[in-house]
């Protein structure tokens, strides 16, 4: 580093402490809310003169914060690396979000003062040699869609395997396992090999399924499953009531992206959380630091496999378009379909880039050391729909990477000669060959995803949506009955190739290579040892194997099959892995293996006894055949016994403590007999462990009715007895622009206006205007909160709204910690927590989850969009008088995708983040047009996240009467980009319907004619409200990701299987 860089590093080290001191000198006064000069720029000031003079100020500015602002000691390596990352575009820099200057400082009339922790130099700290004692070796968690995959995972070193049963899991199309026929054998097999088994129940549950779900949980507990992976908070509550000893892992479907979200899950009884894929390593480390030891089983993250473009648990595209809910394990992968980009109403030419929402796959093998340093407990491989070969290879690669990283952590040497690479180039190519998605000429289909922060140009390329293989060349021409290829990758006789003309939705030519001919006319590359990697070659195929007229100059050539790789993978699947060395590394036993204590005892003339005991008190005993004799030289001691007993590698156990206090000194017995006694003790212990069950303490009676009754009792009696007939139905409208809000305020009978300004621009003024009009104002909070955004609660409380629309469990947890609705904070600002309403994104799908959320302090709750109209009515009826606390959204453009990926940045700029994208979202209107001509609006919020809204409005006009009879009294209309002149007519039409002055048919006909911002009518539909039979798993059509030569037709029709 130069002298200037070193000086800058020192200043950055001191800056947090200086910031804290400056802030302590200038606290906010009690009158801050009424004093313009004491507020962040734009907060309470009027008028707003530019987009940068907005009102959220520094209270949204924590994306680059250090958490609580305390100065943190950091190694010089990480500080200097931070400087480098900032120069290159550090993922967690404030410059990568909108209005970066407001992320760093709070301004007042006298000038700028630095707020504590407002400048970040943090990235995940590089692990140093010899630091093992500060970290935990993470488990390698592999997927299994069926028996072949499960065995492949075990044979190749998985510490744990996750799999689904025949119902209630997010991969309905996997083979899965039967809870009674298969589960006992599965758990016996896993535990015999020292591997843990996790069952996925990571879907939302409907009321009609609760009894069946309870039966399945009892089966899971009886058969010794180590943990269940859960999405539905109602399911969490049921499991804790049924089997308190059964560990619960919070699925990524819970949309947890902050420490507050983790705390909410922990409070429900969750012992491990699978964080969202959208977090960077730095953000993961920040969460782990804040939660500390709060989670018994720590944090789990995905490190390999498919990336959903939408936040898990927040995608409603399949539900809206095909009645196949992603939250029910039936994702139709609409993100893998082609779209046209409309910018300001006009189609933008994109050449062969059509798959605008289809990310490449995730590969984080090279980030394993940083993830260990961040405190991650489990590294998860995606792929329950993948082949046994994929499972075998990915498990082996990550097993080796974790062991190698752990060895480096253990090493006391920092020699530059030590090999620190975690993956070989051969293994990298094999991963690409077995499965990698959405490649193009310059990208291999495997990326670090968001673990390095936003890299929008890299994440989504858009040329194709599926697996290609390895790029081996480009077509130069067709000649002599073959194809001349400019080779750039390994190719040989027998390889399978496909020619990519940039139209993957059409039939593509391909076949097996019959011959490779060089420039001298010689046949080359006949074996693996002879494969060619560069140069111009004529490649020939079998007679009539492909239509050469369909192959053109410039086509990319992908190797889709390699016989040598196939043979290697077949060996891995059949047991060619290293199960015996499972978790080997430096110690021979995985950190996630079960700990045991061994006691060695014996007297002269008697047999030596070994007792192995695990942490739950289960015991195995072994004895030597011979008796202890007097030693002629050195007798048995702890050191020699450790060598004989070993470290238990390959058993799924690890030695925690060796006790030799009861062994007579100066005695001896052969080492071979000690080892035999140890084997006997371990085998007995393993037999005891195979009999393990989490059924101890299982509830004897059915729990559903008891849970519901208890929830009813805990809710305020006065609230519940307001009565389903005691209140007239009322409408609230959600506005996303100031112009819509101004029109809504003109409607005299309207009592409530919800403000959902995605960029928060002008929100303070809008709140003041609505309150000035005499109407209640409700402010919507974000659906996603990431680590440095958690302090936004203060900004929202300062608005003084009548209610907050809570959209994330993280925000709900924070407001609960502060005292809940009605609490007045003790700080000098006298902030008051208003009434809290829960939105659809909390995913209340059944009466247990709905009642539980209401118990959390919500006065009103909108159920998930996964419920159709019939199920909404069932839910209302099941809550009895409490049904009036439910809210039905009867008009909206369904938010089909909610994504960290920015369409504006990727396709309207050359940048990777807000720092260098030129901010096209501020000056352009963008729609995605699908194959059926529907135009779906894309909006960017304050955190640069995008929401894609369904083109067609979803209306519940035909179900309003049913909902009223079911107890609903609160109805919501949501606007997106409707022009102001439509606001009053839409409100009036639905008001007339509620008061029987219009028929559903009349309103439906009128809604069909409404035009979007581009002046085109998009129509109206019942969407997710339609009461239709859910598709069975065996009837589901293949998704875009399953495309292969066996079936090549893809398109929107794949979604239309209602």
N, C-alpha and C positions, 0 to 999 in steps of 0.2 A: 504493500500500500504506500501511496505517496504521503508526504508530510501533511498535505492538505486533507487527504482522506482520513489519516489518523486523528487529526485535530477535530474533524467533523464527527468521527466516531465518539470521541471523548465528550463533545458537546451533546450528542444524542443520548449518551449514557446519563448525563446530568439533567437533561431536559425534563423528564417526568417529575423529579423532585422539585425543580424550579417551578414547574407548572403548578404543582400542588401548593407551593408556598404563595405564589401569586394569587391563586384562587382563594386561599384562606384570608388574604388581605381584602378581597373584594366580594363578599358574599351577596347574594340577591337580597334586596330589602323586602319587607312584608308587602310593600305596595307595588311590587314588581309588575303585577298584572295590569295595573292602571298607569304605570309610568312608561311611556314610549322609550325613553332613553335607557331604561334598564333592561330592555328586551333585546333578543337577538334581532338582527336585521330583518325588517319586514313584519315582525310579530306585533300586531296591534297598530302598525303604521298604515296610513292610508294617504293617497292612493298607491297601489302597486304600479310601478312604472315599467318594470321589465320582468322577464321570467327569472332572472337571477335575484330579483328583489322579492323573494318569496317568504312565506311566513313560518315555515317549520324551523328555520334557523338552526342553531347548533344542537337543538334537541333531537334531531335525526342524525346527528353527526358522529355517532359512535362507531361507525364501521371500521375506523382505523384506531380504535381506542385500546388501551392497555387494561381494560376491565375496571378495577376500582381505583386506578390512578396511582397506586403505590409504585415507587421506583423499583424496577426489577434489575437484579444483577444478571448480566449476560456475558457470555464468552466473547472475546474479541473476534473470534471467527464468525459468530452469528451476526455481530454488528456490521462487520465489513461485508459479509454476505448480504446483509440487508441493503446496504448501499448499492451493491451490485444489482440486487433485485429491483430496487426502486428505479434505478436507471433503466432496467429492462422492462419495467412495468410490474412491480410487485403486486401479487394477487390481492393483498389486503390493504393496499394503499388507498387513501381517501381519494386520490386522483382518479380512481377507476369507477367512482360513482358520481351521480349528478351533483352539481354545485359543490365541488370539492373544497372551495374556500370555507364553506360553512361546516365542513366536517372537522375543521381544525381549531376554530376559535369562536368565542362568544364576543360580540361587539357591543359597546355601549357608546354613549355620547362623547365620552372623553377619549375614546380610542379603543384599540384592541387589547384584550387581555387573554392570555392563554388559559384554556380550561384544562384541568388535570387530565392527563392521559390522552390528549387529543391528537398527538402525533405518534404514529406507530413506526417503529423500525423493526417490528417483530416479524419473524418468519419462524417456522419450526426449527428449533435448535438442532444443529448437526450433532449426532451422538459422538462422543469421544471414546477413545479406546479405554478399556478398563472401567466403564461406567455401569456395568451390568447390575450392580446392587441397587441402583436407583429406579430400575424399570422391571416390567414383567414380560416374560416371554409370551407372546400372543399365541393363541391356538389357531390352527389352520382348519377352517370350517368349510366343508365341501358339500355340494348339492347331490341329491339322489332322487331321480324321478321314478326309479324302479330298482329291482334287484341287481341288474348288471352294473348300473351306475353306483349303487351303494357298495358293492364289492370292489369296484375299481377305486373308489375313494379310500376304502380301508387299506387295500393292498399298496397304495401309493403314499401313505403317510398322513392321512387326515387325523386330526385330534378329535374331531367331532363331525357328524353328518346331520344335515337337516333334510327332512322329507315330509311329504304330505300324505294324509289319509284319503279315503275315498270321497270325503266331503269336507267343506269348510277350509279350503286352502286356495292360495292365490295362483295356483297352476292347475286349473281344472283339467287341462288336456294332457297332463303327465299321466304315466301309468298309475303312480301312487300305490298305497298299500291299504289293505282292509284292516280295520281296527281290531278285529278278533281273529281272522284267519292268518294274517301276516304279521301283525305287530309283535306278538310274543317271540316269534322266530327272529325278527329283525333286531329286537333289543338283546336277545340272547347272543346273537352273532356279534353285534357291536360291543357289548360288554365283555365278551370272551376275548376280544381283541383289544380291550382297553380303550375303546372309542365311545364317546358320548353320542347320544341320539336325541335330536330336537325335533319335535313335531310342529309343523306349521299349521296354525289355525288363524292365518293372517287375512281374514276377510271380515266384512260386516255381517252381523247376524240379523235375521228378520224374526219378528215375534213368533211366527209359526214354527220356527226351528229351535227355539230355546230348549225344549224338552229333549229333542234328539241330540242337541249339542251337549247337554248334561250327561247323557248316556255315554257319549264318546269321551268326555273328560274322565269319567269314572274308569273307562277301559284304559285310557292313557296312563292314569295313575296306577292302576293295578299291575300294569306290565313294565313298570320301572323306567318310563321315559324320563330323561334328565331335565328337560325343560320344554315348554311350549312357546312358540313365537306367535304373538297375538296383536291384532289391530284394534278390535272393538273394545272400548273401555267397559262396556256391559259384560263382555266375555271375561275380562280381567276380574271383575267383581264376582262373577259366577265361579270362576276357577278357585279364587281365594276362599269362597264359601264351601265349595265341594271338597277340595283337597288342599288344605293350607300349606302342605309341605312341597307341593309341586312348584318348581321354579317357573317364573314367567319372564319372557324376553319381549320387550316392546318392539314390534316390527317397524321397519322403515315406512310402512303404510300409516303409521301414526303421525307422520310429517313432523318429526322432532328435529329441530335445527338450532336449539339454544339450551343453555344451562337451565333456564326456567322450565322449558319443556321436559327436560330430563327429570327435574324435581317433581313436576306434576305426575309423570309416570311412576316415579318412585313412591309417591304418596298413595298411589292406587295399589301398590304391592308388586311393582315390576322390579326385577333384580338386575336386568341388563337392558340396554337400549341400543337399537340399531339406528344410527344417525342417518340423516338424509345424505344422498350421494352428492348433493350440491355444495357441501362444505369443503373448505381447503384444509390442508394439514394444520395450518396456523389456527384456524377456527376450531378444529377438533381439539387441539392442545388447549385452547382457551376454555372450552367447555369442560374438559377433564380437570383443569386446574381449579375451576370454580366449584365443581361438584365434589372434588376430592374423593373420599371413600364412601360417598353416599350410596353408590350402587355396589351391591355385593359382588356382582359378576362383571362390572365394568362396562366399557363401551365397545360396540361392535361396528365395523364399517365394511362396506363392499370394496374389494380390491380388484376384482376381475369380472368381466362379462358384460352383458347388455346394459346400456344406460337408457332409462326412461327420460324423454325430453321434459316431461311434466314432473312436478313434485309428486312423489308416491303418495297415494291417498287423496290427491287433489286433481285427478284426471277424470273428466266426465265425457270424453269424446265417444268412447264405445257405448256408454249408457245413452247418450243423446242420439246416436246414429244407428244403433243396431240392437238396443236392449240387452247388451252384453257388458255388464259393469266390470270395470277394472278392479273395483273394490269387492268384487265377488269372484275373482279369479278367472274372468272371461274376457280379458283385454283383447280387442281386435286389432290393436296396433295401428290405429289411424295415423300415428306419427310417421309410419313408414310408407305412407301414400304420397303420390306426387301432388304438388300445388303450384299454381302460378302466383307470382307476386304482383299485386296491384298497388301502385304508388300514386297517390292523389287521383285515384280513379282510372289510371291507365296501366296497362300491362307492361312490366319491365322485361325486356329481352334478357334471358338468362342462359341461352345456348342449351347445354345438356344438364344444367343444374335445375332439378325439379323437386328433389326430396328435401324440402327446406326445413323439416323438423326431425330428420333422422340422424341421430348422433352416431359417431363411431363407437366402438366398444371400449370398455375400460380395461387398462392394464397398469397396475401400480407396483409391480414386483420390485422396481428399482427404488421405490419410496418406502420399502419396508423398514429401513433403519429410522427414518424420520417418523414413521407411524409408531414404532416402538417408543421413540423419544416422546411422542405426543401422549403416550399413556394408553394406547389402544390395546384392548384385551383379546380381541378376536378379529381375524382377517377372513372375510367371507367371500367365497367364490359364487357368482350367480350361475344358474344353469340347470334348473330342474327339468327343462325341456330339451337339454342337450344330450349328446351321445355318450356312451361309456368311455369312448376314446377321449373325448373332450374332458370328461371328469378326471380320467386317469392322468392325462398330461398336465392339466392345470394344477391338480393337487400335488403332483410330483414337483413341479416347478416352484410352487410356493412353499412346499415343505423344505426344499433345498435352500430357498432364499431366506426363510426364517432361521433355519439352523446356521447358515453362513453369517447372517447379520448378528445372531446371538453370539456366535464365536468371536466376531469382531468386537462386540461389546465386552466380551470376557478378556480379550487380549490386553496385555499390559504394554504391548509394543505398538508403536505407531509407524513402523518401518514403511517407507514408500514402496518397498519391494513386495510387500504382502499383497496378494490378489484380493481386491475388495469388490470385484464384480459379482453381482448376484444372479446374473443370467447370462448364459453363453449365446452367441449369435445363432448357433444351431437351434437352441431351445426357442429363441425368439421367432425364428422362421417356422418352427413347428407349431407354435401358438397361432401364428398367422394362417398356417395351412389348415389347422383343425377347425378354427372358427375365428373370424375377424370380420367386422361389418363396415359397410359404407366406405370402402377404400376408394381412392382415386390415384392418379399417376404419381402424386407426391406424398400420399398418406397411406400408411399400411393398415388402417382400420383399428389400431390399438393406441389409445391415448391415456394420459393420466386423468382424463375427465376434468372435474373441478378441483382436484386435490392440489393443483398448483394455482388455483384461482381461475378467473374467467379468461378463456382463450377462445373467443368466439369464432375466429377464422379457422381454428384447428378442429374444434369440437364437431361441427356439422359441415360437411363438404357438399352434399346435395346431389352427387352424381348417380348414386345408386343406394338402395336401402338394405342390401343383404350381403351375405357372405360371398366373397370372391375367391380368396386364396392368396397366392403370392404373385405379384407382377413379375412376369418373366420377359416381357418385350413389347414391341409395337410393330404392327404390320407395315411393311414397306411396299408390298404388292403381292399379286397372285400370278404364279407362273409355273409352267411344267407340271400341272396337276397338283401343286402344293402351294404353300404360303411362305413368302420370304419375310422373315422376322428379324428385326434389329433386337438382339437378345440383351437383356439387362439383368437377368436372374437365372438361376440354375434350371436347366431343362435337359431332358434325355428321352430316349425311347421308352414308351410305356406310360409316360406322364399324361394325365388328363388335362386338357386346356379348354378355355372358352374364349371366344372373341367378343370383345366389349365395344359396341358401337355407340354407347351412350344412351341406349334406349332399353333399359332392363325390363320394362313392362312388355316388350315384344319378344318373340322367339329369337334366341341367340344360337349361333352356330358353335360347335365344339365337338371334341372327340379325343381319342387316345392317339398319341404321337406314334406313328409307325416307323418313321425314319427321320434322322437329322443329317443334312448334307452340307458340307462346308464349301468354301469358294472354289476348291479344286475338284469338287465332285465326289469327295470321299464321304462314306457313311461314318458318322462319328456319334459320340454320346450314346453308346449302346448299353452302358451299365452306369451304376451310381458313381463309380470311380472316374468315369469318363465324361460326366455331364459338363456341358458348356455353360458359361456364365456371361459371356460378352461376345460381340461380333455379329456379323450378318450370316444367317443360315436359312437354307430352304428346308422347311418342315413339311413332311408328307404324312398323310393319314390313310386309313384303309379305304378300299374302293367304295365310293358312294357314302362315305362316312359323314360328309357334310356338303352343303351347297356352297361352293366356292364363290358363286355370284353374290352371296350375302356377306362376304368378307371384303372389307374395303381398306384402302390405305389409311393409316392413322389409327385403326382400331387397336385398343389395348389388348394384350394377351395375358390371361391369368391362368396360373397352374392351379387347378381345382383338385387334383389327385396326384399323389406321389406314392408309388407302390412301396418304396423303401420306408417312408414315414408310416404308411398304413401297417406294414409288418411290425414296426417298432411299437406302434400304439396297440396293436393286437396283443403283443407280448405283455405290455403294461397292464392291459385289462385282465389278462389271464393270470396275473400274479407275478409279473416281472418287476414289480416295484420293490420297495425296500421296507416292507412291514416290520421285518425283524429289527431294522435300525430305526424304527419309528421315533421321531423326535430326537434322533441321535445327537447331533450337534456336539457341543463340548461336554455334555454331561450324560448322554445316553437316554435321558428320560425327559419328556416334555413337561414344561412348567404347568401345563393344564392337566397333566396326569394327576390321579388321586394320590395324595400324600399318605405314607404309612410310617409307623414307628416299629422298629424291630428290637426285640429284647432277646439277648443270648444269655443262657444260664447253664449251670452244670457244676458237678463236683467230681473230684477224683474218683474214678472207679464207676461212675455213672454216665449215662448217655448225655450228650449235649442237646439242649432243647432250644429251638428257635420259635418265637411267637411274633407273628406279624399282625398288627392291628391298624385299621384305618381310622379316619377321623369321626366315623359314626359308630365306633365301638365294635365293628365286626372283626372277628379274629380267625387266623389260620395258624396251625401248629405243625411243626416238623421235628423229628429227632434223628440223630445219627444211628447207624447200625452198631458202631463200635462205641466202647466207653472211653471216657477221657483217661489218658495215661499221663504219667509224669514226663514232662518235657526233658529231653536230653540236652537241648540247647535253649534257644529263645522260645518261650511259650506263647500261647495265643494272647493277642492283645487287640485293642480297637483297630489299629492300623491293618493288621493282618486279616482280621475278620471283615473289614470293609472291602478288602480286595476279594475275599472269597465270596462274600454275599453279593457284591456288585451293586450297580446302581438301578437294577430292575428294568433296564431298557427293554422295550418290546412287550411289556406286560400291562401297560396302561397305568402303572404305579410308579411312584418315585419315593426314594428314601428321604424321610424328613429327619429322623433321629435314630441313632443306634445306641442302645443301652447294654453295656457289658459288665455292669456293676455286680451282677449275681453270678459271674463266671469265676471259678476258682483260678487263682494265678498259678503260673508255672505248669500248666497242663497243655495237652496236645491231642489232636485228632486230625486225620488227613483232610486236606482242603477239599478233596473230591466228595467226602461225606458231608462236609459243611454245605457245599453247594447243593447236594441232593436234599438235605434237610430244608434248606432255603426254598428249593423248588416245591417241596411238599407243603410248606407253610403258605407259600404264595398261591398254590393251586387251591388249597382249602379256602383261603381268603377270597379268591376269585369266585369260587363256587358260592360263597356267602353273598358276594356282591351281585351275582347273577340272580339271586333270589330277592334282590333289593326291589322295593316298591315304595312309591310315594303315597300309598293308600292309607298309611297310618293317620289316624285322625280324620278319615273321610266321613263326610256327613252321611248319616244313616237315612235321612229323609230327603225328598226332592227339595231343592233350594229356591226355585224360581219364585214361587208364591211368597215364600218368607222374605226374600229380598225386596220384592215389590211392596209388600205390606209394611216393611220397615221403612222404606223410602217414603211412602205415603205418610207415615206417622211423623217422620222427621221434618217434612215440609210444613211450613206455617199453615195452620188450620184455616185461618182467615183467608189466606190466598186461595186455597183449594176450594173453599166454599163460596167463592164469588159466583159459581154456578154457570152452567153452559147456556142458560137462557136469560141470565141476568144482565147481559151486556149486548148491545147491538154490534153487529160486525162493523169493522172499520178498516180503512185502507191507509197504508203508509206508502210513500213513493221514495225510491232511491234515485238520487240524481248524481251524475258524474261530471256535469259542467255547471258553471255559474248561471248560464243562460237557462238551462233546464230548471234550476232552482228558482230563478226569478219568476218563471211562468207558473211553477207549482204554488208559489206563495200567493198567487192571485185567486186560488180556489178557496172559497170561504169555508166549505165544509171539511176541508182537509186539515187534520189535526197534527200529523207528524210528517217530517221530511228527514230522510236519511241522506247524509252527505258522504259520498265515496269518491273523493278527489284523489286519484291514484298518485298524482305528483304532489299533493298537499298544497299546491299553489292556490292562494286565495281562500284557503279554508277558514282562517280566522274571520275574515270579512263576511263570508257566507254564513257562519254560525251566528254572528251578530245580527245579520239581516233577518235570518229566520226567526230568531228570538224576538226581534223587533216587530215582526209581523204577528206575534201572538201565538205562534205554533211551537210545538215541541221539536227540538232538533236532536237527532241521533247521528253520531259520527262513527263511521266504519273504520276499524283498525286493520292492519295488514294480516294477510293469511299466513305469512311467513315472517319470522323474526330470527335473524342470525345474531351471533354473539355481540357485536358492537351496536346492534339496533335495540337491544333490550331496554335501554333507557328512554325509549320513545314514550313510555307511559307518562312521563312528566309533561311532555308536549301535549298529549291528548287530554290530560287532566286540566291543563291550563286553559283549554278551549272553553271550559264551563258548559259543556253540552248537557242536555237532560239525560242522555243515555249514551253508552258506548256499545257498538256492535262488535262483539269479541269474536275473532275468527281463528285464533290459535290457542292451544292449551298453554303455551308459554306466556302469552299476555294474561290469560285467565289466572295462571299461577301467580304472576307478579301482583295483580290487583288483589288477589286473595291474601297474599302475604302482607299487603299494605292495609288490610282490614276489611276488604270487600265493600260492596255497595253501601253508601251512607257514611263511610269512615272519613274523618277529617284528619289529614296528615299533620303531624306535629311540627313540621318545618315552618319556617317563617312565612311561607307563601299562602298558608291556609288553604291548601288544595283539598278538594272534596271529591271522593270517588262517586260518580253518578250511578244511576241504575245500569245494570249490565244485561245485555241481550246476547244470546249465542247464535251464531250463524251456521249455515249448512256445512261449512268446512270443518266443524267439530265432529261431523259424521255420526250423529245420533240416529241409529237405525232401528232401535227396538225400545221397549218400554223401560228396560233396566238402564240402558245408556242414557235415555232421555231423563229419567227420574234422577239419575246420579248427577247429571250436569245441572239440573235444576237445584239439586241439593248443594251444589258448589256455589250457589248464590245468584244464578241467572233468573231474571224475572220473566224472560221470554226466550223461546228457542225455536229456530227453524231447523227441521229435520234434514238429513242428508238428501241429496238429489237422487240417491240410489233407490228411494222408495217411490213406487208408482202411486197413483191417486187412491187406489183401493187400500194399499198398505198405509198411506197417510191417514186414511179414515180409521183403519184398525188401530193405529197408534193413538189417535185422539180418543177413541172409545176406551182403550185400555187404561188411559190415565184418568178416566172418570171426570169429576169436576175439575181436575187439573188440566184438562184438555185446552182450557182457555189460555194457558200459557204457551201453547204452540202457535207458531206463525207459519202460514202457507204462502209460498211465493207463487202467485198465480199468473204473472207475466214477467218474462225475462228472456234475455239471450244467454243461454247457458254458458258459463265459463268453462269451455271444453279443455283447454290446456292452461296450466299456470306454471311457468317455466323460468329457470335462471338463465336460460339461453336467450340472447337478444337478437331477434330477427333484424331489427334496424341496424345494429352494429355489424352483423355478419354480411348482410346483403346490400346495404346502402353506404358502406364505408369499407376502408381497408384496415380498420382498427380492431383491437381485441377487447377494448373496454371503453368506458366513458372518457378515459384519459386521452385516447387518441382516435375516437370514432368520428369526431366532428359533430356529434349530437344530432343526427338526422331525425330522431324521434321528436325533436322540438319543432320541426318545420314540415314534417310529412305525415300524411295519413296513409296507413298500410292495411291492406286486406290480403288474405290468402284465398285464392279461388280453387275449389276442388274440382274433381272430374265431372261433377254434375252441375257445375256453374254456380254453386253457392259461394258467396263472398263473406269470409269470416274476418271480422275486425280484429286487429292486433293493437293493444295499448301497452305502453311501458309505464311502470310506476316509479316511485322515487328511488327505489333500490335497483333500478334498471331491470327488474324482472318483467317479463312479458305475460300478458293474459290474452289468450285467443278466445273470442266470443263467437258462439254459434251464429251463423248468418240468419237462420230462421228464428223468429220469436217463438218461445214456448208458452202456450197459454193453457190455463186450467178452466176456461169458461164453462166446459161441460161438467165440471166436478165441484163447482163452488157450493151448490146446494147440499151435496153429500158431505162436504167438509164442514159446513155449518152444523148439520145434524150430528156430526161426530165431535162437536164441541169447539171447533176453531172459531175464534173471534177476530184474529189478527191476520190481515191479508196484505201482501206486499207486491208492489209493481216496481220492477227494476228497469231503468233506462240505461242505454249505453251511449250511442252517438245519435240518438233520435234528435232531429232538429227541434228547436224550441216551439214551433207552431204545432207540433204533434202532442205536446205534453198535456194541455188541457183537454183535448178531445179523447186521449187515451184514459185519463183519469175519469172523465165524465162517463165514458162508455162503461167502464167497470163499476162505477158507482151506481149507474142505472141498473146494471145486472144484479148487483147485491140487493137493490130495492125493487126488483121485479118490474122495472120500467123498460127492460130490453130482454130479448131472448138470447140464449147462447148462440143460436144459429146466426142471428143478425150481427152480433158482435164478431163472430168468427169471419163472416164474409167481409166485414169492414177491415179487420186486422190483416187479412191477406193482401190488401192493396197498399199497405204502408210501405214507403220507400226508405232505403238506407241512405247514408251520407253521400253515396255515389249516384243517388237518384234512381236506383233500381229496386223494384219490389222483390223481396226475398221470401215473402209468404209467412205462414204461421203453421205450427205443428203442435201436437200434444207431447211429443218428445218422450222424456223419461216418465211422464205421468200415465202413459198408456198402460193399461192392465193387460199384459200378455204373458203367456207362459215363458218362464226363463228357459234358455236352451240347456239341454243336458250336455255334459262334458263330451260324450261320444258323438254328439251331433254338431259340435262346433266346427266351423270351417277352418282350414289352415290360415294362419296369419302370414303377413308379408315376410316375416323372418324365416318361415319354413319353406320359402321358395327354393326349388332345386330342379334339376332336369326332369324329374318325374311330374312336376306340375308347374307350369310357367305362367299361367294366367293370373294376374293380380289386378285389383282395382277396388273401387268403392263398393261393388256388388258383394265383396267378401264381408262387408259389414251388415248387409241387408238380410239377416236371417231371422227376423222376428216371426 
